[in-house]
Amino acid sequence: MDALAAVTSRVRTLLPDHAVITDRARLRTYECDGLTHHRVVPGLVVLPETADQVAAVVAECARHQVPFVARGSGTGLSGGALPHAAGVLIVTSRLRRILAVRPEDERAVVEPGVINLDVSRAAAPYGYHYAPDPSSRQVCSIGGNLAENSGGAHCLKYGFTACHVLAADLVTPDGDLVTLGTEAPDAPGYDLLGTVIGAEGTLGVVTSVTVRLTRDPEAVTTLLAAFAGTDDAGAATSAIIAAGIVPAAVEMMDALAIEAAEAAVACGYPAGAGAVLIVELDGPAADVAAELSVVTRLCTDAGGFALRVAADDAERELIWKGRRSAFAAVGRISPDYIVQDGVIPRTALPEVLRAIATLSADSGVRVANVFHAGDGNLHPLVLFDAAVPGQEQRAEEVSGAILDLCVTHGGSITGEHGVGVDKARYLPRMFTDHDLDTMQLVRCAFDPAGIANPGKIFPTPRLCGEVPRKHHAATEPARDIF
């Protein structure tokens, strides 16, 4: 009996029948995450319902040296939850209880399968919400948010997931269940929790998360401003920050992204706009009113027109609907696309966007830009038709060139989508071999056998001491030919 068969046999005694999937047709349901051009059919899928079941499955994987990958809602965009063909996919979607909401402590305790937006819904009766809000907040899960250190539109003011997680229960790669962090501020000792957040599931499987709740602001005002192009919108963004105003969010979309959003959700953005800015201000009502006056003037000075302030929550949601639907909406104007993710200083926005436009024109590959302008987090959508020979390769070349632009302008190859398998080959553009080997030492300290989400983040096989990572090769992304 091979190792995976042995694990499968044992897991059947640990979990109910409905929680163990071996049928190939059903396994294919889990062959990719939101990044669909990387596909691997998992060897086995399990759907545990308790932390103890997760620990038991991982312990069996450790005993037989079988790789495992954790998966939440599968909305990731870097292939971070790409399965292992000879391994176990641990799906946490049934770990979805909100264990506690404690407004007196400004805390909530949730399982990893809990949907992001449901945390805010549970906290709303107490006047609180959960601040990190990825555009996929209606479907993405807290465990995945922690694994990728997810951001969102309001992270300009409130910070990424790491700023809002206080503690987590973690199943280590040898099957032990441990608690990292504390519910009090400034946990003593090494920041192991901070190490796990953003590690993309390579250090274990989270089974419970204690998050920080944020008090609802007294007032929220959302402004939509149209511009002739992204240069003017970028100038307005820089002017707003330079004026000492830190909005809750500053989002930008270019003409192609606006076209897609209008086709998908009829969001009513101004006709003829080459770019739009969504600026959201929150806080004490008097402060918001004063800031709105300044922001309106700065947008107008930068060439903004058709400025619109949401009159109520319904108008505010309609303005945001266009932005939040942008990724999916691009499917209305292109059969295939690559969602890229990089970061630059916000003052470099006009220059980098012009360079992206040049790349697009020279290659014949269309690029729609939608991004968090306030913190320089770009999400260019590279459009192509896989049915046309050569288009996918050209799109991937443009995608890589955009990441090069981010690095050369003092930025990073990822802001919030992670590295996964999609960007592993680009990591040496930011780090030396010595840097990468040092990072690998941290990973080896948690997982010397290399079975926790192997093949992700690092671009080449790396050793833990002198022990080869036996399962790395099987994780190479490949298209399923069936």
C-alpha positions as CSV (number, residue, x, y, z in Angstrom):
1,M,0.0,0.0,0.0
2,D,1.5,3.4,-1.0
3,A,1.6,6.3,1.4
4,L,-1.5,8.2,0.1
5,A,-3.6,5.0,0.1
6,A,-2.5,4.3,3.7
7,V,-3.6,7.9,4.8
8,T,-6.9,7.5,2.9
9,S,-7.6,4.2,4.6
10,R,-6.9,5.7,8.1
11,V,-8.8,8.9,7.4
12,R,-11.9,6.9,6.6
13,T,-11.9,5.8,10.2
14,L,-11.4,9.3,11.5
15,L,-14.0,11.2,9.5
16,P,-17.6,10.4,8.4
17,D,-18.0,9.1,4.9
18,H,-19.4,12.3,3.5
19,A,-16.3,14.1,4.7
20,V,-13.9,12.0,2.6
21,I,-13.8,12.5,-1.2
22,T,-11.9,10.1,-3.5
23,D,-14.1,10.0,-6.6
24,R,-12.2,11.7,-9.4
25,A,-15.2,13.7,-10.8
26,R,-15.8,15.2,-7.3
27,L,-12.0,15.7,-6.8
28,R,-11.9,17.9,-9.9
29,T,-14.2,20.4,-8.1
30,Y,-11.1,21.4,-6.0
31,E,-8.5,21.4,-8.8
32,C,-7.8,25.1,-8.6
33,D,-8.5,28.2,-6.6
34,G,-9.5,31.6,-8.2
35,L,-6.5,31.5,-10.4
36,T,-7.9,29.0,-12.9
37,H,-5.0,28.6,-15.3
38,H,-3.1,26.5,-12.7
39,R,-4.9,23.1,-12.2
40,V,-4.0,20.0,-10.3
41,V,-6.5,17.3,-9.2
42,P,-5.9,16.4,-5.5
43,G,-5.1,12.9,-4.5
44,L,-7.7,13.1,-1.6
45,V,-10.1,15.7,-0.3
46,V,-11.2,15.8,3.3
47,L,-13.8,18.2,4.9
48,P,-13.2,18.1,8.7
49,E,-15.7,19.7,11.0
50,T,-13.6,20.1,14.1
51,A,-10.1,21.1,15.0
52,D,-9.4,17.7,16.4
53,Q,-10.3,16.1,13.1
54,V,-7.9,18.5,11.3
55,A,-5.1,17.6,13.7
56,A,-5.8,13.9,13.2
57,V,-5.6,14.1,9.4
58,V,-2.4,16.2,9.6
59,A,-0.9,13.7,12.0
60,E,-1.6,10.9,9.5
61,C,0.0,12.9,6.7
62,A,3.1,13.4,8.9
63,R,3.3,9.8,9.8
64,H,3.3,8.7,6.2
65,Q,5.2,11.8,4.8
66,V,2.2,12.7,2.6
67,P,1.9,16.4,1.6
68,F,-1.2,18.4,2.6
69,V,-2.7,21.7,1.5
70,A,-5.3,23.7,3.4
71,R,-8.1,25.4,1.4
72,G,-10.9,27.7,2.5
73,S,-13.4,29.2,0.1
74,G,-10.9,28.9,-2.8
75,T,-11.1,32.6,-3.8
76,G,-7.3,33.0,-3.8
77,L,-5.6,34.5,-6.8
78,S,-2.1,33.2,-6.7
79,G,-2.6,29.5,-6.7
80,G,-1.9,29.3,-3.0
81,A,-4.5,26.6,-2.5
82,L,-3.5,24.6,-5.5
83,P,-3.7,20.9,-4.5
84,H,-1.0,18.3,-4.6
85,A,-1.6,15.4,-7.0
86,A,-0.3,12.9,-4.5
87,G,-1.5,14.7,-1.4
88,V,-4.4,15.6,0.8
89,L,-6.5,18.7,0.4
90,I,-7.9,19.8,3.8
91,V,-11.0,22.0,3.1
92,T,-12.0,24.1,6.1
93,S,-15.3,25.3,4.8
94,R,-17.2,23.3,7.4
95,L,-15.3,24.9,10.3
96,R,-17.6,27.9,10.1
97,R,-18.8,28.7,13.6
98,I,-18.6,32.1,15.1
99,L,-17.5,31.1,18.6
100,A,-17.8,34.4,20.4
101,V,-18.5,38.1,19.7
102,R,-17.4,40.2,22.7
103,P,-17.9,43.9,22.1
104,E,-16.7,44.7,25.6
105,D,-13.3,43.4,24.6
106,E,-13.6,44.4,20.9
107,R,-12.9,40.8,20.0
108,A,-14.5,38.0,18.1
109,V,-13.4,34.3,17.9
110,V,-14.2,32.5,14.7
111,E,-13.3,29.3,12.9
112,P,-11.4,29.5,9.6
113,G,-14.3,28.7,7.3
114,V,-16.3,31.7,8.5
115,I,-17.0,34.1,5.6
116,N,-15.3,37.5,6.0
117,L,-18.5,39.6,5.7
118,D,-20.3,37.4,8.3
119,V,-18.0,38.6,11.0
120,S,-19.1,42.2,10.4
121,R,-22.7,41.0,10.3
122,A,-22.4,39.3,13.7
123,A,-20.7,42.4,15.2
124,A,-23.1,44.9,13.7
125,P,-25.8,44.8,16.5
126,Y,-23.1,46.0,18.9
127,G,-21.9,48.9,16.7
128,Y,-18.7,47.1,15.4
129,H,-17.4,45.6,12.2
130,Y,-14.4,43.6,11.0
131,A,-12.2,46.1,9.1
132,P,-10.3,44.1,6.5
133,D,-12.6,43.8,3.5
134,P,-11.3,42.1,0.4
135,S,-13.5,42.6,-2.7
136,S,-14.5,38.9,-2.3
137,R,-15.6,39.5,1.3
138,Q,-19.0,38.0,0.6
139,V,-17.4,34.6,-0.2
140,C,-13.8,34.5,1.1
141,S,-13.0,32.9,4.4
142,I,-11.1,34.2,7.4
143,G,-8.6,31.3,7.3
144,G,-7.7,32.2,3.8
145,N,-7.5,35.9,4.7
146,L,-5.0,35.0,7.4
147,A,-3.0,32.8,5.1
148,E,-2.6,35.5,2.5
149,N,-2.6,38.5,4.9
150,S,-5.5,39.8,2.7
151,G,-6.2,43.5,2.3
152,G,-9.1,45.4,0.8
153,A,-10.3,48.8,0.0
154,H,-10.3,50.1,3.6
155,C,-6.8,48.9,4.4
156,L,-5.4,52.3,3.5
157,K,-6.6,53.6,6.9
158,Y,-7.2,50.4,8.9
159,G,-4.4,48.1,7.8
160,F,-4.2,44.5,6.5
161,T,-5.4,41.3,8.2
162,A,-2.2,41.1,10.3
163,C,-3.3,44.3,12.1
164,H,-6.6,42.7,13.2
165,V,-5.6,39.1,14.3
166,L,-4.7,38.7,17.9
167,A,-4.4,34.9,18.3
168,A,-4.9,31.7,16.4
169,D,-5.0,28.0,17.0
170,L,-2.7,26.2,14.6
171,V,-2.3,22.5,13.7
172,T,1.4,22.2,13.1
173,P,2.8,20.0,10.3
174,D,3.4,17.2,12.8
175,G,-0.3,17.3,13.9
176,D,0.0,19.2,17.2
177,L,-2.6,21.8,18.1
178,V,-1.1,24.9,19.5
179,T,-2.2,28.5,20.3
180,L,-0.2,31.4,18.9
181,G,-0.6,35.0,20.3
182,T,-2.9,36.1,23.0
183,E,-6.1,38.1,23.3
184,A,-4.3,40.9,25.1
185,P,-2.0,43.3,23.3
186,D,1.7,42.7,23.0
187,A,2.0,38.9,23.4
188,P,5.3,37.9,25.0
189,G,8.0,36.0,23.2
190,Y,8.7,35.6,19.5
191,D,6.1,36.8,17.1
192,L,5.1,33.3,15.9
193,L,1.6,34.5,15.0
194,G,3.1,37.2,12.8
195,T,5.2,34.6,11.1
196,V,2.2,32.4,10.3
197,I,0.0,35.3,9.0
198,G,0.8,35.6,5.3
199,A,2.8,32.3,5.2
200,E,0.2,30.9,2.7
201,G,-0.5,27.8,4.7
202,T,3.1,26.6,4.5
203,L,3.5,26.5,8.3
204,G,0.3,24.6,9.3
205,V,-3.5,24.8,9.3
206,V,-5.3,27.4,11.3
207,T,-8.4,26.1,13.1
208,S,-9.5,29.2,15.2
209,V,-8.8,32.9,14.9
210,T,-9.3,35.7,17.4
211,V,-9.9,39.0,15.5
212,R,-10.0,42.6,16.5
213,L,-13.4,44.4,16.0
214,T,-13.5,48.0,15.0
215,R,-16.1,50.5,16.2
216,D,-18.4,51.8,13.5
217,P,-17.6,55.4,12.7
218,E,-20.1,58.2,13.4
219,A,-20.2,59.2,9.8
220,V,-19.3,57.7,6.4
221,T,-19.2,59.7,3.2
222,T,-18.4,58.3,-0.3
223,L,-17.4,60.5,-3.2
224,L,-17.2,59.4,-6.8
225,A,-15.1,61.6,-9.1
226,A,-14.5,61.2,-12.9
227,F,-11.3,62.2,-14.6
228,A,-10.1,62.4,-18.2
229,G,-7.4,59.7,-17.4
230,T,-5.4,58.0,-14.8
231,D,-2.7,60.7,-14.7
232,D,-5.2,63.2,-13.3
233,A,-6.8,60.7,-11.0
234,G,-3.3,59.8,-9.7
235,A,-2.5,63.4,-9.1
236,A,-5.7,63.9,-7.1
237,T,-4.8,60.8,-5.0
238,S,-1.3,62.2,-4.2
239,A,-2.8,65.6,-3.4
240,I,-5.3,64.2,-1.0
241,I,-2.7,62.3,1.0
242,A,-0.3,65.3,0.9
243,A,-3.0,67.4,2.4
244,G,-2.8,65.3,5.6
245,I,-6.1,63.4,4.9
246,V,-6.1,59.7,5.3
247,P,-9.4,58.4,3.7
248,A,-10.8,55.1,4.7
249,A,-10.4,54.2,1.0
250,V,-9.2,55.6,-2.3
251,E,-9.9,53.3,-5.3
252,M,-9.2,53.9,-9.0
253,M,-10.6,52.3,-12.1
254,D,-9.6,53.1,-15.7
255,A,-11.8,53.2,-18.8
256,L,-11.6,49.5,-19.6
257,A,-12.4,48.5,-16.1
258,I,-15.3,51.0,-16.0
259,E,-16.6,49.5,-19.3
260,A,-16.6,46.0,-17.8
261,A,-18.3,47.1,-14.5
262,E,-21.0,48.9,-16.4
263,A,-21.7,45.9,-18.6
264,A,-21.9,43.6,-15.5
265,V,-23.7,45.6,-12.8
266,A,-24.8,48.9,-14.4
267,C,-23.1,50.9,-11.6
268,G,-23.8,54.3,-13.3
269,Y,-20.3,55.7,-13.4
270,P,-20.0,59.0,-15.3
271,A,-20.1,58.7,-19.1
272,G,-16.9,59.6,-20.9
273,A,-14.7,59.0,-17.9
274,G,-11.1,57.8,-18.6
275,A,-10.8,57.0,-14.9
276,V,-12.8,57.3,-11.7
277,L,-11.8,57.7,-8.1
278,I,-13.9,56.4,-5.2
279,V,-12.9,58.3,-2.1
280,E,-14.5,57.2,1.2
281,L,-14.1,59.3,4.4
282,D,-15.2,58.2,7.8
283,G,-14.9,59.3,11.4
284,P,-16.5,62.1,13.5
285,A,-19.2,63.8,11.5
286,A,-17.5,67.3,11.8
287,D,-14.2,65.9,10.6
288,V,-15.7,64.1,7.7
289,A,-17.6,67.2,6.5
290,A,-14.4,69.3,6.7
291,E,-12.3,66.6,4.8
292,L,-15.0,66.2,2.1
293,S,-14.7,69.9,1.3
294,V,-10.9,69.6,0.9
295,V,-11.1,66.4,-1.1
296,T,-13.8,67.9,-3.4
297,R,-11.6,70.9,-4.1
298,L,-8.5,68.8,-4.7
299,C,-10.3,66.5,-7.1
300,T,-11.7,69.5,-9.0
301,D,-8.2,71.1,-9.2
302,A,-6.8,67.9,-10.7
303,G,-9.4,67.9,-13.4
304,G,-12.2,65.9,-11.8
305,F,-15.7,66.3,-13.1
306,A,-19.2,64.9,-12.5
307,L,-18.4,64.6,-8.8
308,R,-21.1,62.7,-6.9
309,V,-21.5,62.2,-3.2
310,A,-23.6,59.2,-2.1
311,A,-26.8,60.5,-0.6
312,D,-27.5,57.4,1.4
313,D,-26.4,53.8,2.0
314,A,-28.1,52.6,-1.2
315,E,-26.2,55.0,-3.4
316,R,-23.0,54.2,-1.5
317,E,-23.4,50.5,-2.1
318,L,-24.1,51.2,-5.8
319,I,-20.8,53.1,-6.1
320,W,-18.9,50.3,-4.5
321,K,-20.7,47.6,-6.4
322,G,-18.9,48.6,-9.6
323,R,-15.5,48.4,-7.9
324,R,-16.1,45.2,-6.0
325,S,-17.4,43.4,-9.1
326,A,-14.5,44.6,-11.3
327,F,-12.6,41.3,-11.4
328,A,-15.5,39.1,-12.3
329,A,-16.9,41.8,-14.6
330,V,-13.9,41.7,-16.9
331,G,-15.4,38.3,-18.1
332,R,-18.0,40.4,-19.9
333,I,-15.3,41.9,-22.2
334,S,-12.7,39.1,-22.4
335,P,-12.9,35.3,-22.4
336,D,-9.7,34.9,-20.3
337,Y,-7.6,37.2,-18.1
338,I,-4.8,37.2,-15.6
339,V,-5.4,39.1,-12.3
340,Q,-2.0,40.6,-11.4
341,D,-1.1,42.2,-8.1
342,G,1.8,44.5,-7.3
343,V,2.7,47.5,-5.2
344,I,4.4,50.8,-6.0
345,P,4.8,54.2,-4.2
346,R,1.6,56.1,-4.8
347,T,3.6,59.0,-6.4
348,A,4.7,56.6,-9.1
349,L,1.2,55.8,-10.2
350,P,1.1,58.1,-13.3
351,E,4.5,56.9,-14.5
352,V,3.8,53.2,-14.0
353,L,0.3,53.4,-15.5
354,R,1.7,55.1,-18.6
355,A,4.3,52.3,-18.8
356,I,1.6,49.7,-18.6
357,A,-0.3,51.4,-21.4
358,T,2.8,51.3,-23.5
359,L,3.3,47.6,-22.8
360,S,-0.3,47.0,-23.8
361,A,0.0,49.0,-27.0
362,D,3.3,47.4,-28.0
363,S,2.1,43.8,-27.3
364,G,-1.5,44.1,-28.5
365,V,-2.6,42.8,-25.2
366,R,-5.4,44.8,-23.4
367,V,-4.9,45.7,-19.8
368,A,-7.7,46.9,-17.5
369,N,-6.5,48.7,-14.3
370,V,-8.4,48.6,-11.1
371,F,-6.6,49.1,-7.8
372,H,-6.2,50.5,-4.3
373,A,-4.8,53.9,-5.4
374,G,-4.3,55.2,-1.8
375,D,-1.6,52.6,-1.0
376,G,-0.3,52.0,-4.5
377,N,-1.6,48.4,-4.7
378,L,-2.1,47.7,-8.4
379,H,-4.5,45.0,-9.8
380,P,-3.9,45.1,-13.6
381,L,-6.2,42.6,-15.4
382,V,-4.3,41.3,-18.5
383,L,-6.9,40.2,-21.1
384,F,-6.5,37.4,-23.6
385,D,-8.3,34.7,-25.5
386,A,-6.7,31.3,-24.8
387,A,-8.3,29.9,-28.0
388,V,-6.1,32.2,-30.1
389,P,-2.6,30.7,-30.5
390,G,0.1,32.8,-28.8
391,Q,-2.2,35.1,-26.9
392,E,-1.8,33.4,-23.5
393,Q,2.0,33.5,-23.8
394,R,1.9,37.2,-24.7
395,A,-0.4,37.9,-21.8
396,E,1.9,36.1,-19.4
397,E,4.9,38.1,-20.7
398,V,3.0,41.4,-20.2
399,S,2.0,40.3,-16.7
400,G,5.6,39.6,-15.8
401,A,6.7,42.9,-17.3
402,I,4.2,44.7,-15.0
403,L,5.8,43.1,-12.0
404,D,9.2,44.2,-13.2
405,L,7.8,47.8,-13.4
406,C,6.7,47.5,-9.8
407,V,10.1,46.3,-8.6
408,T,12.1,48.9,-10.5
409,H,9.9,51.7,-9.1
410,G,10.6,50.7,-5.5
411,G,7.7,48.4,-5.0
412,S,6.9,44.7,-4.6
413,I,5.6,41.8,-6.7
414,T,2.6,41.3,-4.5
415,G,0.5,43.4,-2.2
416,E,-2.3,41.1,-0.9
417,H,-2.7,38.1,-3.2
418,G,0.3,36.2,-2.1
419,V,3.0,34.4,-4.1
420,G,1.6,30.9,-4.3
421,V,2.7,29.1,-7.4
422,D,1.9,32.0,-9.8
423,K,4.7,34.4,-8.7
424,A,7.3,32.0,-7.3
425,R,9.4,32.5,-10.4
426,Y,9.4,36.2,-9.8
427,L,10.7,36.2,-6.2
428,P,14.4,36.3,-7.3
429,R,13.7,39.7,-8.8
430,M,13.3,41.0,-5.3
431,F,15.5,38.7,-3.2
432,T,19.0,37.1,-3.5
433,D,19.6,33.3,-3.2
434,H,20.9,34.0,0.3
435,D,17.7,35.8,1.2
436,L,15.6,33.0,0.0
437,D,17.6,30.4,1.8
438,T,17.3,32.3,5.0
439,M,13.5,32.5,4.6
440,Q,13.5,28.8,3.9
441,L,15.1,28.2,7.3
442,V,12.1,29.6,9.0
443,R,9.9,27.3,7.0
444,C,12.0,24.3,7.9
445,A,11.8,25.2,11.6
446,F,8.0,24.6,11.4
447,D,8.0,21.9,8.8
448,P,11.4,20.0,8.3
449,A,9.8,17.3,6.2
450,G,8.3,19.9,3.7
451,I,4.8,18.5,3.7
452,A,2.8,21.6,4.4
453,N,1.7,23.2,1.2
454,P,4.9,22.2,-0.6
455,G,6.0,23.9,-3.8
456,K,4.5,27.3,-3.0
457,I,6.3,30.6,-2.6
458,F,9.9,29.6,-3.2
459,P,11.0,29.3,-6.8
460,T,13.3,26.2,-6.6
461,P,13.6,23.2,-4.3
462,R,15.3,24.1,-1.1
463,L,16.6,21.7,1.5
464,C,15.9,21.6,5.3
465,G,19.4,20.9,6.4
466,E,20.4,17.8,4.4
467,V,16.9,16.3,4.1
468,P,15.6,16.5,0.5
469,R,12.0,17.7,0.1
470,K,10.7,14.5,-1.4
471,H,7.4,15.7,-2.6
472,H,8.3,19.0,-4.2
473,A,8.3,17.9,-7.8
474,A,4.7,16.7,-7.7
475,T,3.5,20.2,-6.9
476,E,4.6,21.7,-10.1
477,P,1.5,23.5,-11.6
478,A,0.2,21.8,-14.7
479,R,-2.9,21.9,-16.8
480,D,-5.2,19.0,-16.4
481,I,-5.5,17.2,-19.8
482,F,-8.6,15.2,-19.0
